[in-house]
């Protein structure tokens, strides 16, 4: 076994260990989720920040089913032929947000390349349903690239959520391996198009530990800055299963801090950089 393989087969470093979520508000929300069988990415994805986010009134919901038409090497979501669109889903999500008394909701979805509209109609109907049922709730939409089709992207723009996010996920060199059916430049074009269309706040995220170099990370950050992205999240990649890409490196807290400091100097309004940072981490703060 090589020195690199030995390094990766060591136990996770201490900075990746998290305390189990606790607190009265978390327990109450968990009870609601269980009782009404509400579907959140927080629970299904076993997010390490679930307790912190729920206490602050933030939660993430996934729409358009749980089967994705793409097979990204990092993602734990099932790949295959998705089921038919549930046209009642917008109302279900809106009711879930109301029951949980969510102040800031993050909505994401699987890729639905099987649909002519890429799922963008359900996206807009979900936004409208949430606003109708929860007029005080602010929204972030973490959208797919919709294959770069502007008609579909325009539906999101016209709905005008407070924050629109699309994740670049990794550096240019690793994109083909990490995001098999995605394109690095197409994602940048989507992000720039969103901002040029007048949206107030755009956002993107990348994962580290997949074999990228520091210079590649800085280049990616600069590419996002050039695409007028306002907020960037930088976190540690963790392997969902043995079938997925292996972790090449555990990034130190010091290195994450360095990226945060550089990102702020580049002009990003917010930089969330840390081992446990995920796309929706501290999402409510990205409104400001």
C-alpha positions in Angstrom: 0.0 0.0 0.0 1.4 3.4 -1.0 2.0 6.3 1.5 -1.1 8.1 0.0 -3.3 5.0 0.4 -2.1 4.6 4.0 -3.0 8.3 4.7 -6.5 7.9 3.4 -7.2 4.6 5.2 -6.4 6.3 8.6 -9.4 7.3 10.7 -11.1 10.6 9.9 -9.3 13.5 11.6 -10.8 15.0 14.7 -12.1 18.1 12.9 -14.5 15.9 11.0 -16.2 14.6 14.2 -19.5 16.2 15.1 -21.7 16.1 18.1 -25.2 14.6 17.8 -27.8 17.3 17.3 -29.7 18.2 20.5 -31.9 21.0 21.9 -35.6 21.5 22.3 -36.2 23.0 18.9 -34.3 20.2 17.1 -36.3 17.5 19.0 -39.6 19.2 18.2 -38.8 19.5 14.5 -37.5 15.9 14.4 -40.8 14.9 15.9 -42.8 16.7 13.2 -40.6 15.3 10.4 -41.2 11.7 11.7 -44.9 12.2 12.4 -45.8 13.7 9.0 -43.2 11.8 7.0 -41.7 15.1 5.8 -38.8 14.7 3.3 -35.8 16.9 4.0 -32.2 16.5 2.6 -31.1 17.3 6.2 -32.4 13.9 7.4 -32.0 11.7 4.3 -28.5 13.0 3.7 -27.6 12.8 7.4 -26.2 16.3 7.3 -23.7 17.0 10.1 -25.1 20.5 10.5 -28.8 19.5 10.8 -29.1 20.5 14.4 -27.5 23.9 14.0 -29.5 24.7 10.9 -32.9 23.6 12.3 -32.3 25.6 15.4 -31.8 28.7 13.3 -35.0 27.9 11.3 -33.4 26.7 8.1 -34.0 23.4 6.3 -33.4 21.9 2.8 -36.0 20.0 0.7 -35.4 18.0 -2.4 -38.1 18.0 -5.2 -38.7 15.9 -8.4 -38.1 12.6 -6.7 -35.1 10.8 -5.4 -33.7 9.2 -8.6 -31.3 11.2 -10.7 -30.7 10.9 -14.5 -27.0 11.6 -13.9 -24.4 9.4 -12.3 -21.9 11.8 -10.6 -19.0 10.0 -9.0 -19.4 11.9 -5.7 -23.1 11.8 -5.1 -25.1 9.3 -3.0 -28.4 9.9 -4.7 -29.7 6.9 -6.7 -29.2 6.9 -10.5 -31.7 5.5 -12.9 -35.1 6.1 -14.6 -37.0 8.5 -12.4 -40.7 8.1 -11.6 -43.4 10.3 -13.0 -43.6 13.9 -11.8 -45.7 14.4 -8.8 -47.7 17.5 -9.6 -48.9 17.7 -6.0 -45.3 18.0 -4.7 -45.2 21.8 -4.6 -48.2 21.9 -2.2 -46.6 19.1 -0.1 -43.3 20.9 0.2 -45.1 24.2 1.1 -47.1 22.4 3.8 -44.0 20.8 5.2 -42.3 24.2 5.5 -45.4 25.6 7.2 -45.6 22.7 9.7 -41.9 23.1 10.5 -42.2 26.9 10.8 -39.1 27.3 8.5 -37.9 30.9 8.2 -35.5 30.2 5.3 -36.0 27.2 3.0 -33.4 25.8 0.6 -34.9 23.8 -2.3 -32.9 21.5 -4.4 -33.6 18.7 -6.8 -32.2 15.7 -8.7 -31.3 16.3 -12.4 -34.3 15.4 -14.6 -32.7 15.3 -18.1 -35.6 13.0 -19.0 -38.1 15.9 -19.0 -38.3 18.5 -21.8 -38.5 21.3 -19.3 -35.8 19.7 -17.1 -38.2 20.0 -14.2 -38.3 23.8 -14.3 -42.1 24.0 -14.3 -42.3 22.0 -11.0 -39.5 24.2 -9.7 -41.5 27.4 -10.3 -44.7 25.9 -9.0 -42.9 24.9 -5.8 -41.6 28.4 -5.3 -45.1 29.9 -5.9 -46.7 27.4 -3.5 -44.2 28.1 -0.8 -44.7 31.9 -1.1 -48.5 31.5 -1.1 -48.5 29.3 2.0 -45.5 30.9 3.8 -45.3 34.5 2.8 -42.6 35.3 5.4 -40.3 32.5 4.4 -37.3 33.4 2.3 -36.0 31.0 -0.4 -32.8 29.7 -1.8 -33.0 27.5 -4.9 -30.1 25.1 -5.5 -30.7 24.3 -9.1 -29.3 21.9 -11.7 -27.8 23.3 -14.9 -30.9 22.5 -16.9 -28.4 21.5 -19.7 -27.8 25.2 -20.2 -31.3 25.6 -21.8 -32.2 29.3 -21.2 -35.9 28.8 -21.5 -35.8 26.5 -18.4 -33.4 28.7 -16.5 -35.6 31.7 -17.2 -38.4 30.1 -15.3 -36.3 30.2 -12.2 -35.2 33.8 -12.9 -38.8 35.0 -13.3 -39.8 33.3 -10.0 -37.0 35.4 -8.4 -36.0 33.5 -5.3 -33.9 35.5 -2.9 -30.8 33.3 -3.6 -30.2 31.1 -6.6 -27.4 28.6 -6.3 -25.7 26.2 -8.7 -22.7 24.1 -7.6 -19.6 23.8 -9.7 -18.6 21.0 -7.3 -14.9 20.6 -8.3 -12.0 22.1 -10.4 -11.9 22.0 -14.1 -9.4 19.1 -14.5 -11.6 16.8 -12.3 -15.0 17.7 -13.7 -15.3 14.8 -16.2 -14.5 12.3 -13.4 -16.6 13.9 -10.7 -19.6 15.2 -12.7 -19.7 12.9 -15.6 -22.6 14.5 -17.6 -21.8 18.0 -16.5 -19.6 20.7 -18.0 -17.4 23.1 -16.1 -17.8 26.0 -18.5 -21.6 25.4 -18.9 -22.0 25.7 -15.1 -20.0 29.0 -15.2 -22.2 30.2 -18.0 -25.4 29.4 -16.1 -24.1 31.3 -13.0 -23.2 34.3 -15.1 -26.5 34.2 -16.9 -28.4 34.2 -13.6 -26.5 37.2 -12.3 -26.7 39.1 -15.6 -30.5 38.6 -15.6 -30.8 40.7 -12.5 -30.9 38.2 -9.7 -29.8 39.8 -6.5 -27.7 37.0 -5.0 -26.0 34.0 -6.7 -24.1 31.2 -5.1 -22.0 28.2 -5.8 -20.1 25.4 -4.0 -17.1 23.2 -4.4 -15.8 20.1 -2.6 -12.1 19.5 -1.7 -10.2 16.3 -1.1 -10.7 14.8 -4.6 -7.1 15.3 -5.7 -7.2 18.9 -6.7 -4.2 21.2 -6.1 -4.3 24.5 -4.3 -3.6 26.4 -7.5 -6.6 24.6 -9.1 -8.8 25.6 -6.2 -7.7 29.2 -6.5 -8.3 29.2 -10.3 -11.8 27.8 -9.7 -12.6 30.5 -7.1 -11.4 33.1 -9.6 -13.6 31.6 -12.3 -16.6 31.8 -10.0 -15.7 35.4 -9.1 -15.4 36.3 -12.8 -18.9 34.8 -13.3 -20.2 37.3 -10.7 -21.0 34.8 -8.0 -21.7 36.4 -4.7 -21.4 33.5 -2.3 -19.1 30.5 -2.3 -19.1 27.4 0.0 -16.1 25.2 0.3 -16.3 21.9 2.1 -14.6 18.5 2.5 -15.7 15.7 0.2 -16.7 12.5 2.1 -17.2 9.2 0.2 -20.9 8.1 0.4 -20.1 4.5 -0.3 -17.4 2.2 -1.6 -18.8 2.6 -5.1 -18.1 6.3 -5.1 -14.9 8.3 -5.6 -12.4 7.8 -2.8 -11.1 10.7 -0.7 -7.6 11.6 -1.7 -6.9 14.0 1.1 -8.4 15.5 4.2 -8.0 19.2 4.1 -6.9 20.9 7.3 -8.8 23.7 9.0 -5.9 26.0 8.4 -6.1 25.4 4.7 -9.9 26.0 4.7 -9.3 29.3 6.6 -6.7 30.3 4.0 -9.3 29.8 1.2 -11.8 31.8 3.1 -9.4 34.8 3.5 -8.4 34.6 -0.2 -12.1 34.4 -1.3 -13.0 37.5 0.7 -10.1 39.4 -1.0 -11.4 38.2 -4.4 -14.6 40.0 -3.6 -17.1 37.3 -2.6 -19.8 38.7 -0.2 -19.7 35.5 1.8 -17.3 32.6 2.0 -18.2 29.5 4.0 -15.1 27.4 4.1 -14.6 24.4 6.4 -14.5 20.6 6.6 -18.2 20.3 7.5 -19.5 23.1 5.3 -22.2 22.0 2.9 -24.2 23.9 0.3 -26.9 25.1 2.6 -24.7 25.7 5.6 -25.6 29.1 7.2 -27.8 29.7 4.2 -29.9 32.3 5.9 -26.9 34.5 6.4 -26.3 34.6 2.6 -29.3 36.8 2.1 -27.5 39.9 3.5 
